Amino acid sequence: MLIKKIMIFDKITWKLIKYFITMISIVILICFIGSSIFLSKFYISNKYDNLKATSKNIYEVIKGGQSPNNLSVNALLVANDNVSFLGNTDGQGGGKRMGMLNNLSNVNFASLESKGKFTNRLGESFIYYKLSTEIGDIITFESDQDISYYLQVIYIVLIVIFLLALIICIPFISYFGKKFTHPILQLKKASQEISMGNFSFPISISTGDEIEELSHCLSSMAINLQRRHKLQRDFIANVSHDFKTPLSVIRSYSEAIKDGLIKDSEAKEYSEEIIKEVDRLNNLVIGIMELSKLQGGELKLNNQHFNIQNSLKECVERFSAVAKNKNITLILDSENIEVFGDEAYILRVLYNFTDNAIKFSKPNSKVYLKAYSVDSHIKVSVIDEGIGIEKEMLDNVWNRYYKHAKSGGMGMGLAICSEILKLHNLPFGVESTLNEKTEFFFTIPKA
């Protein structure tokens, strides 16, 4: 019946029971060894002390001129090779005393040490104490069976304690084990649901310990996975759309050329459009591959000292024509200072920040490119006076699956920037006020 009940325990409860049985068994074993070695020695030592006290008492009685035969003790007086009984030996007569002396005839009392054990002719074992006096050696002794009985009682008590511990504690362990494993089973069920795509599976655990913290972490993971799952679907949709449009253009123009529906003078123009769409597809593929390499840590940095002001100047020159077409003024505000990093990759980040700033800026506005000291670092910022970014969108702008509705493209530019800055171990971020300004920034150590 007990085995049948154990089989229905869950794995953790069964482990707890095994650990408890192992622990209590070790404790009982230590108690057995301790009682056999230390308690028995203590008990015997106490017996010797009592025999010693009895011997001294007998000596005082004899020295006081009184008879020791009235004392209820087992004692011998050894004097001049004569051995005689002292005490009344529990009321035994003289014949009985002679019989006891005869049983002890095998013992050489003169050679006995001050204390120890001896065995009579019948194989009975005694412990003794010998007190040497001027009247002879007073030897008090008693059977050592009490010691065996004492240890047997201790062993029985320990076995009873062990059995009672098993009988009483196993139900409690079973109860608390199930109470402990119930939230774990909930987490197991929740993780299975999440793995199958059910990110909204409810997780309600209130244990006030690390298991509850784990449930919060699992809930947070489910929310993040749900967000990433949605972003991934959006990414696939965006990729499909961005690939479909140029492919449709390429097919249409190619069919028109093949069927001879265009004039020879227009064939060159159609061919140029096909090349543009092919380049666009190629750039999309390159962007995806580069992002994957950055996230996989395959690209290595070429860190060196470079002037951040020169990099911002190069960025201004690169986008001056684009900004002029939208009547946007690029303003450079930078310290002339050396920093440490991969100049080519940092410049790519600045290009992307500036391109986005111009893209989302209002006509006749300004874009600021700044670099200034903050403690031992340089804060590099690109600030525009554009449409801004909604608060709920700020956390997603660095995600490779995210695409702003007004941005066009696949939304991989900022994802690549974030991977570059992570590769440099540089803090970065974005701050925005809707319809007022947006600031993309990072900090880089001084040279």
Number of C-alpha atoms within 10 A of each C-alpha: 5 6 7 8 8 14 10 10 15 15 13 15 22 19 13 16 22 13 12 17 17 12 12 16 13 12 14 17 13 12 17 18 12 12 18 16 11 13 18 16 13 12 16 17 12 12 19 21 13 14 25 22 15 22 26 18 14 25 21 13 14 14 11 9 9 11 13 19 16 13 18 13 21 20 27 22 22 19 15 10 11 9 17 14 22 22 18 18 18 11 12 10 11 12 9 12 16 13 12 14 17 12 16 18 13 13 14 10 18 12 7 15 12 13 17 14 15 19 15 16 13 9 9 13 14 16 19 25 27 27 21 16 11 7 13 18 22 26 26 28 25 18 15 16 12 12 16 12 11 14 17 13 12 17 17 11 12 17 14 12 14 16 12 12 14 16 11 10 15 21 12 12 18 19 12 14 21 19 13 16 16 14 19 18 13 16 21 12 14 22 20 13 16 20 12 9 14 14 20 13 15 11 17 13 18 11 13 8 9 9 17 18 14 14 21 15 12 17 22 12 15 22 15 13 16 17 14 18 15 14 18 16 13 16 20 14 14 19 16 12 14 17 17 13 13 19 16 12 16 20 13 14 20 16 12 15 18 10 9 11 12 13 10 10 8 11 17 12 12 19 15 11 16 20 13 14 19 17 13 15 18 11 12 18 14 12 16 14 12 15 22 15 14 19 17 10 11 10 14 10 14 10 14 12 14 17 16 26 22 15 18 23 15 15 22 22 12 14 15 14 12 14 24 14 9 15 16 21 17 22 15 17 15 21 15 12 17 17 20 17 21 17 19 13 18 17 16 17 21 25 22 17 24 26 19 18 26 27 17 18 26 18 16 12 16 20 24 20 25 20 24 18 16 12 9 11 16 23 19 21 24 26 25 29 25 24 18 19 20 12 11 7 11 13 11 17 20 21 19 22 23 22 21 13 8 8 11 10 15 23 20 21 23 19 19 25 23 25 21 22 19 14 15 17 11 14 13 17 15 17 14 20 15 13 14 14 19 23 20 19 21 20 21 24 16 19 15
